[in-house]
């Protein structure tokens, strides 16, 4: 019973960390990212956020 509760707690914690973006930040910090790649990635992320926002506003 205790083992099952621990597994459930670990799943919940992992999901919260993943939603927070911690894994992604750690992965990015692991290796050097050239400034041009950094700018390109930021631009892609901004476009993605914009597409999501317009899609959400379309269904409201």
C-alpha positions in Angstrom: 0.0 0.0 0.0 2.8 2.4 0.9 4.6 1.6 -2.4 1.5 2.4 -4.4 1.1 5.8 -2.6 4.7 6.6 -3.3 4.4 5.8 -7.0 1.3 8.0 -7.3 3.0 10.8 -5.5 6.0 10.5 -7.8 3.8 10.6 -10.9 2.0 13.8 -9.6 5.3 15.4 -8.8 6.8 14.6 -12.2 3.7 16.0 -13.9 3.9 19.2 -11.9 7.6 19.6 -12.7 7.0 18.9 -16.4 4.2 21.5 -16.5 6.5 24.0 -14.8 9.1 23.5 -17.6 11.9 22.6 -15.2 13.0 19.5 -17.3 13.1 21.6 -20.4 15.2 24.3 -18.7 17.6 21.8 -17.3 18.0 20.2 -20.7 18.7 23.5 -22.3 21.3 24.4 -19.7 23.1 21.1 -20.1 24.7 22.1 -23.4 25.9 25.4 -24.8 23.4 27.1 -27.2 24.7 29.5 -29.8 23.2 33.0 -29.7 21.6 32.5 -33.1 20.0 29.2 -32.0 18.8 30.9 -28.8 17.1 33.6 -30.9 15.6 31.1 -33.3 14.3 29.0 -30.4 12.7 32.0 -28.7 11.1 33.1 -31.9 9.6 29.6 -32.4 8.3 29.5 -28.8 6.7 32.9 -29.3 5.0 31.8 -32.5 3.8 28.7 -30.8 2.3 30.7 -27.9 0.7 33.1 -30.4 -0.9 30.2 -32.3 -2.2 28.6 -29.1 -3.7 32.0 -27.9 -5.5 32.6 -31.2 -6.8 29.0 -31.2 -8.1 29.5 -27.7 -9.7 32.8 -28.5 -11.4 31.3 -31.6 -13.3 28.8 -29.5 -14.5 31.3 -26.8 
